[in-house]
């Protein structure tokens, strides 16, 4: 139907079904009515723009749906709250240093601090502004033992963020989670999708650092694809020698 | 399409690249208006995005896509006239080995047949477009329209007969012997 899976005999069968010569000849003359060639380039750009709008609208809608009450608070307020909790923690920490045993409330405060930082990071990662999202990636580095929500948010940034700097920062932030299988799989997957040479090179370096053998087929493809940026191809070729 | 259905929207671009030409051709021949056909192609692929979760693996993607195209066209023309009229001089027929006189004659016949096609009943025109230009088998058309292949064969036969009748009504000459050899009965 689309020109690739057509059987040429199918077309010829149709006239054979007609019992009058006149019908066969009408069928033949129909073949002389030319088709109009579409303006493919204009149609594709229009489609890409519509698709981008639709995806952005869906994404905003999705974010609005999953936003929790604390996510509606301004990031600066959350940051201030985090600092306040940190200060309280320090004061209590000093007060309790003399005590021979660990105060359970200290562990509780640490936990609260960690959760607050996590909230701030997640909130920043969902901002419209790329610089805010970059701050969000940076905040994840300050969290001790971050939860799976943070890892998911970073993987989401690596795969879907429109800004190259955010994607690059997310690769750096994900290095500390390289022992997690889902992170390694997602990084290999991202390598197949990224079209920014900067991000591709950063991901290739990441693959070498973690010695990810699953990435070898994609690295081989990148090294051989003449459509790929020359620097990326060279880097991919180098990485194949590094990954044992 | 399965990847698109499962959330990988980056695969929608390759689908557009592969299928926008046949969908445009179908819509252009059905509407007789390339601007409308271009708008409808956009509509079709946005519907693919919107209704991607309804695609079932067991069905042929092309059939599903053409079903969407049919619905998009039907929605567009609901309450409007179905097709645009074309003039006799609007057709550009590829040149051939024929003499100039015969070629001009043939061009006029082709233009007249194109007008006849647009004057044909909508459902019959669709059968001809799908079979002749989209090169679908009776079975594929049957799947698309929800009818048996045998019924497709019968209706297609009737559609070509009706087309020929309209063509002859549009003809100024009593016979058609010079260019095609078809004679009026």
Interface residues (C-beta under 8 A of the other chain):
Chain A: X1 X2 X3 X4 X6 X7 X10 X11 X13 X14 X17 X18 X19 X21 X22 X23 X25 X26 X27 X28 X29 X30 X31 X32 X33 X34 X35 X36 X38 X39 X40 X43 X44 X46 X47 X48 X50 X51 X54 X55 X193
Chain B: X9 X10 X12 X13 X16 X17 X18 X19 X20 X21 X22 X24 X25 X28 X29 X34 X37 X38 X41 X42 X45 X46 X49 X62 X66 X91 X92 X93 X94 X106 X109 X110 X113 X114 X117 X128 X131 X132 X133 X134 X135 X136 X137 X138 X140 X153 X156 X157 X160 X161 X163 X164 X167 X180 X181 X182 X183 X185
